[in-house]
Every structure is written in C-alpha cells, then in structure tokens.
Amino acid sequence: MMIQVFYKTGTHDMVKTETLNNLLVTGVIDQFKRATGWVKVGRDRIRNIPEDKYPESFDRRHHAD
C-alpha cells in the first residue's frame, strides 16, 4: 500500500508502509495521509514505535514540533 507523505523540507512523496515506519523513526516526516485524513507528526496520535527501533542517535524530544 502506498501512503502520501509530506517531508519537513516541504516536498511530498508516495511511500510504502514499511518505508513510512522508517521515515517516522528518523523524524523526517511532517505529515502523512490516513483514510481519515492528514496526520501531523508530533501533534496527532500515531501508533507507538518500540524504543529498540529508534536509531541510537535519534532523540524524539527534538523531533516533535
């Protein structure tokens, strides 16, 4: 399944579900589209990503807007 995303750079793309998960972990996604509408990362509720899936250098506190 392909999902529409907007990156923090302002560009947009269509990505696979697995790719979306990786992009969310790295903090480069600003918004992505669900069936119910657009989700703003850092504002809207998204599923939990296990701590061990975050790169060691990734600090989530600095990626939420």
JOQUI-V301893 format. One record per pair of residues at least 12 apart in sequence whose C-alpha atoms are under 6 Angstrom apart, sorted by the first residue. I is the first residue (numbers start at 0). GAP is how many residues later the second one is. D is the distance in whole Angstrom. If there is no record, write none. Layout:
# JOQUI-V301893
i: {I & I}
gap: {GAP & GAP}
d: {D & D}
This chain:
# JOQUI-V301893
i: {0 & 1 & 1 & 1 & 2 & 3 & 3 & 4 & 4 & 5 & 5 & 6 & 6 & 6 & 7 & 7 & 7 & 24 & 26 & 41 & 41}
gap: {15 & 12 & 13 & 14 & 12 & 28 & 29 & 26 & 27 & 24 & 25 & 21 & 22 & 23 & 20 & 21 & 22 & 29 & 36 & 22 & 23}
d: {6 & 6 & 5 & 5 & 5 & 6 & 5 & 6 & 4 & 6 & 5 & 6 & 4 & 5 & 6 & 6 & 5 & 6 & 6 & 4 & 6}
